[in-house]
Amino acid sequence: MEFIHILSLFVIGLIAAFINVNAGGGSALTLPALIFLGLDSATANGTNRIAVILQNLSAVASFKKEKYEQFNLSIKLSLFTLPGSVIGAITAVKIGDELFQKILGIIMIAVTITMLLPQSKNSITIDNADKKLTPSTIIYFLLIGFYGGFIQVGIGFLLMIVLHKAMKFSLIYVNMHKVFIALFLTIPAFIIFIINHNVNWYWGLILALGNATGGWWAAKISVKKGDRFIRVIIILAILIMALKLIGIIL
């Protein structure tokens, strides 16, 4: 029976990483799986961070191999998320998140609608690294850091909104920056979960192997298939996650 659990968790990690790199919400699969294995919600939340770190580390390396990287800008954006990440993780070990998930589900439906609308001439993408950061953009990243530290589920969607809509990156570059930022902001949150003894290394490393494998190949597919493919994955992932968070589907 344990072998089946190990194999199932690896496969779930593989699928979740593909969803995470190309869209977001893969943790909506991995967290329930960890809870099913007997972990309490706080420990599942902390354990999931092992997989998220290795998944994004693998994806960053894969994007770099495909010649997609803007490390200076990625690091700058990541630094803005760190204060929020620490505060969010501290909050996560103390309170629940049921109401927050429902609010996020409603937001995700709104995001889906905007993704389905035809893009205007003003939404032309510019992928150079010389982006001027406005005060509102900095605030967005601070808030994203808090949410990422708090629960992680759906962090990819929030990063995509800011990187694509506010910063005007194409979806390939969005994903490239997204996995780097998600990697960066997860590390301090993960340390806090470790300090509070909310990490199960055994199940976490098994899940991480699946996530790391999925993250590597997801980045390659993202580059080869382009924006249209990524947009379809985003819409499907957002809809499924939103319905799940609201409680329409189990």
Buried (B, 14 or more C-beta within 10 A) or exposed (E): EEEEBBEBBBEBBBBBBBBBBBBBBBBBBBBBBBBEBEBEBBBBBBBBBBBBBBBBBBBBBBBBEBEBBBEEBBEBBBBBBBBBBBBBBBBBBEEEBEEBBBEBBEBBBEBBEEBEEEEEEEEEBEBEBEBEBEEEBEEBBBBBBBBBBBBBBBBBBBBBBBBBBBBBBBBBBBBBBBBBBBBBBBBBBBBBBBEBEBBBEEBBEBBBBBBBBBBBBBBBBBBEBEBEBBBBBBBBBBBBBBBBBBEEEE
